[in-house]
């Protein structure tokens, strides 16, 4: 029976001298996406609408600097329409985007699932590019592409499907 008070005292002392966690709580924002227009990627203006939310979580280091960002798009649908003809398509917009700061100042970027880009993030080619798969790349601190580290799945230009 004397062992229990001794163990309780040791645990209490250990908790009192253990350092507190130094990580900051991440910043989390949940917001609906909505309507947008794109005038410079196809040969015609495009109207877009996203049904669903964007959940953006930014992790900070102990100095308050952003070191990691994770954005998820759970269950989203993306509708794009040719503003001249009304031709439209609806595709899944479910996926995730991750960005992590590297010690050398570069940034690792990864997109998985179904993503939408204008222009093509890997080549800079104009269009409404739809990713079904996984892409990863490295950018400099100003978001300039340094290298493409991987691409699996496919990436298609949706302008072709909306063309008259």
C-alpha positions as CSV (number, residue, x, y, z in Angstrom):
1,X,0.0,0.0,0.0
2,X,2.9,2.4,0.5
3,X,3.8,2.0,-3.2
4,X,0.7,3.9,-4.4
5,X,1.5,7.2,-2.7
6,X,5.1,7.0,-3.8
7,X,4.1,6.4,-7.5
8,X,1.5,9.2,-7.2
9,X,4.2,11.6,-5.9
10,X,6.6,10.6,-8.7
11,X,3.9,11.2,-11.4
12,X,3.0,14.6,-9.9
13,X,6.6,15.7,-9.8
14,X,7.1,14.5,-13.4
15,X,4.1,16.4,-14.6
16,X,5.2,19.5,-12.8
17,X,8.7,19.6,-14.4
18,X,7.7,18.3,-17.9
19,X,8.0,21.1,-20.5
20,X,4.7,22.3,-22.0
21,X,4.1,21.7,-25.7
22,X,5.5,24.5,-27.8
23,X,3.5,23.9,-31.0
24,X,0.8,26.5,-31.8
25,X,-2.7,25.5,-32.5
26,X,-3.3,25.4,-36.3
27,X,-5.5,28.0,-38.0
28,X,-8.6,26.3,-39.5
29,X,-11.1,27.9,-41.8
30,X,-14.2,26.3,-43.3
31,X,-15.8,28.3,-46.0
32,X,-18.2,27.7,-48.9
33,X,-16.8,28.0,-52.4
34,X,-19.0,29.7,-54.9
35,X,-19.3,31.3,-58.3
36,X,-16.4,32.6,-60.4
37,X,-15.6,33.5,-64.0
38,X,-12.6,32.9,-66.1
39,X,-12.0,35.1,-69.2
40,X,-8.4,34.3,-70.2
41,X,-8.0,30.5,-70.4
42,X,-10.3,29.2,-73.2
43,X,-11.3,30.9,-76.5
44,X,-14.5,31.9,-74.7
45,X,-15.5,33.1,-71.2
46,X,-16.3,30.4,-68.7
47,X,-18.6,30.6,-65.7
48,X,-17.9,28.3,-62.8
49,X,-19.8,27.2,-59.7
50,X,-18.5,24.9,-56.8
51,X,-21.0,23.1,-54.6
52,X,-19.2,22.4,-51.4
53,X,-16.8,23.7,-48.8
54,X,-13.1,24.3,-48.6
55,X,-11.4,23.4,-45.4
56,X,-8.1,25.2,-45.0
57,X,-5.8,24.3,-42.1
58,X,-2.5,26.2,-41.6
59,X,0.1,24.9,-39.2
60,X,2.4,27.4,-37.5
61,X,5.8,26.9,-35.9
62,X,6.6,28.3,-32.5
63,X,7.4,31.7,-34.1
64,X,4.0,31.9,-35.7
65,X,5.3,31.3,-39.2
66,X,3.3,29.1,-41.5
67,X,5.1,25.8,-42.2
68,X,2.4,23.6,-43.5
69,X,-1.0,24.1,-45.2
70,X,-3.6,21.4,-45.9
71,X,-6.7,22.2,-47.9
72,X,-9.4,19.6,-48.5
73,X,-12.5,19.8,-50.6
74,X,-14.8,17.1,-49.3
75,X,-17.6,16.0,-51.6
76,X,-17.4,19.0,-53.9
77,X,-18.8,19.3,-57.4
78,X,-17.5,21.7,-60.0
79,X,-19.8,23.0,-62.8
80,X,-18.2,24.9,-65.7
81,X,-20.2,26.6,-68.4
82,X,-19.3,28.2,-71.7
83,X,-20.8,31.7,-71.2
84,X,-21.5,32.1,-74.9
85,X,-23.3,28.9,-75.6
86,X,-24.5,27.6,-72.2
87,X,-22.8,24.3,-72.8
88,X,-21.8,23.0,-69.3
89,X,-20.1,20.0,-67.6
90,X,-20.1,18.9,-64.0
91,X,-17.1,17.1,-62.5
92,X,-16.0,16.0,-59.1
93,X,-14.0,18.5,-57.1
94,X,-13.0,16.2,-54.2
95,X,-9.4,16.2,-53.3
96,X,-6.7,17.7,-51.2
97,X,-3.9,20.2,-51.5
98,X,-0.8,20.3,-49.3
99,X,2.0,22.7,-49.1
100,X,5.0,22.4,-46.8
101,X,7.9,24.8,-46.2
102,X,11.3,23.2,-46.6
103,X,14.4,24.3,-44.6
104,X,16.1,25.6,-47.7
105,X,13.3,28.0,-48.5
106,X,11.6,25.9,-51.2
107,X,8.1,24.6,-50.8
108,X,6.8,21.1,-51.5
109,X,3.4,21.0,-53.0
110,X,1.1,18.0,-53.5
111,X,-2.4,17.7,-55.0
112,X,-4.4,14.4,-54.8
113,X,-7.8,13.5,-56.0
114,X,-9.8,15.7,-58.4
115,X,-8.3,19.1,-58.8
116,X,-9.0,22.1,-61.1
117,X,-6.3,24.5,-62.3
118,X,-6.2,27.5,-64.6
119,X,-3.6,27.6,-66.3
120,X,-1.8,24.2,-66.2
121,X,0.3,24.4,-63.0
122,X,3.0,22.2,-64.4
123,X,3.5,23.7,-67.9
124,X,1.9,27.1,-67.7
125,X,-0.3,26.3,-70.7
126,X,-3.6,28.1,-70.8
127,X,-6.8,26.1,-70.2
128,X,-9.1,24.7,-67.6
129,X,-7.0,21.7,-66.4
130,X,-8.7,18.9,-64.5
131,X,-6.5,16.5,-62.5
132,X,-7.7,13.0,-61.7
133,X,-4.8,11.5,-59.7
134,X,-1.8,12.9,-57.9
135,X,0.7,15.6,-58.7
136,X,3.7,16.9,-56.7
137,X,6.1,19.7,-57.3
138,X,8.6,22.0,-55.7
139,X,8.3,25.8,-55.9
140,X,10.5,28.6,-54.6
141,X,9.2,30.9,-51.9
142,X,7.3,33.1,-54.5
143,X,5.4,30.0,-55.9
144,X,7.5,29.8,-59.0
145,X,7.8,26.2,-60.2
146,X,11.3,24.7,-59.8
147,X,10.6,21.0,-60.5
148,X,7.8,18.5,-61.1
149,X,8.4,15.7,-58.7
150,X,5.6,13.3,-59.9
151,X,2.4,13.0,-61.8
152,X,0.1,10.0,-61.8
153,X,-3.4,9.8,-63.3
154,X,-4.3,12.2,-65.9
155,X,-4.8,15.9,-66.5
156,X,-7.2,17.1,-69.3
157,X,-8.1,20.5,-70.6
158,X,-11.8,21.0,-70.1
159,X,-12.0,23.9,-72.6
160,X,-12.2,21.2,-75.3
161,X,-15.4,19.8,-73.7
162,X,-17.0,23.2,-73.4
163,X,-16.1,24.4,-77.0
164,X,-18.9,25.2,-79.4
